[in-house]
Amino acid sequence: MTYQEKIKVLETLYNETPEFELILNKLLEMSIQNVKNKISEYEKILKEYENKYNLKSKEAYEKFEAGKLGDSIDYMEWSGIYELHSKAQDKIKTIGIAA
């Protein structure tokens, strides 16, 4: 069954079963909590880099992207974690809108 077919089945169930809304809400809550947990993990790592290099993550990311920090593995990882953190925050906003 394709993703789209599964969505159609869920729509049918939703229309026929009032309890299904509770299930969807719970799924959204769980999704939000999972993303929030990831954000917390990313923030802990970002804070470690900020303390190590005495530089805010946003500023470090911008400098790295502009080629002003070099190519050390720390800067590459820091940049990657910053991107994951940003994407996770965007995901929270999207899920929040759907909730």
Contacts in CASP RR format, 6 or more apart in sequence:
PFRMAT RR
TARGET T0000
AUTHOR 0000-0000-0000
METHOD contacts of the structure
MODEL  1
MTYQEKIKVLETLYNETPEFELILNKLLEMSIQNVKNKISEYEKILKEYE
NKYNLKSKEAYEKFEAGKLGDSIDYMEWSGIYELHSKAQDKIKTIGIAA
1 9 0 8 1.000
10 20 0 8 1.000
13 20 0 8 1.000
14 20 0 8 1.000
14 21 0 8 1.000
14 24 0 8 1.000
25 99 0 8 1.000
28 95 0 8 1.000
28 96 0 8 1.000
28 98 0 8 1.000
28 99 0 8 1.000
29 99 0 8 1.000
31 95 0 8 1.000
32 92 0 8 1.000
32 95 0 8 1.000
32 96 0 8 1.000
32 99 0 8 1.000
35 88 0 8 1.000
35 91 0 8 1.000
35 92 0 8 1.000
35 95 0 8 1.000
36 92 0 8 1.000
38 84 0 8 1.000
38 88 0 8 1.000
39 85 0 8 1.000
39 88 0 8 1.000
39 89 0 8 1.000
39 92 0 8 1.000
42 81 0 8 1.000
42 84 0 8 1.000
42 85 0 8 1.000
42 88 0 8 1.000
43 85 0 8 1.000
45 81 0 8 1.000
46 57 0 8 1.000
46 78 0 8 1.000
46 81 0 8 1.000
46 82 0 8 1.000
46 85 0 8 1.000
49 55 0 8 1.000
49 57 0 8 1.000
49 60 0 8 1.000
49 74 0 8 1.000
49 78 0 8 1.000
49 81 0 8 1.000
50 56 0 8 1.000
50 57 0 8 1.000
50 60 0 8 1.000
52 74 0 8 1.000
53 60 0 8 1.000
53 74 0 8 1.000
55 63 0 8 1.000
57 78 0 8 1.000
57 82 0 8 1.000
57 85 0 8 1.000
58 82 0 8 1.000
60 69 0 8 1.000
60 75 0 8 1.000
60 78 0 8 1.000
60 79 0 8 1.000
60 82 0 8 1.000
61 78 0 8 1.000
61 79 0 8 1.000
61 82 0 8 1.000
61 83 0 8 1.000
63 69 0 8 1.000
64 70 0 8 1.000
64 75 0 8 1.000
64 76 0 8 1.000
64 78 0 8 1.000
64 79 0 8 1.000
65 79 0 8 1.000
69 75 0 8 1.000
END
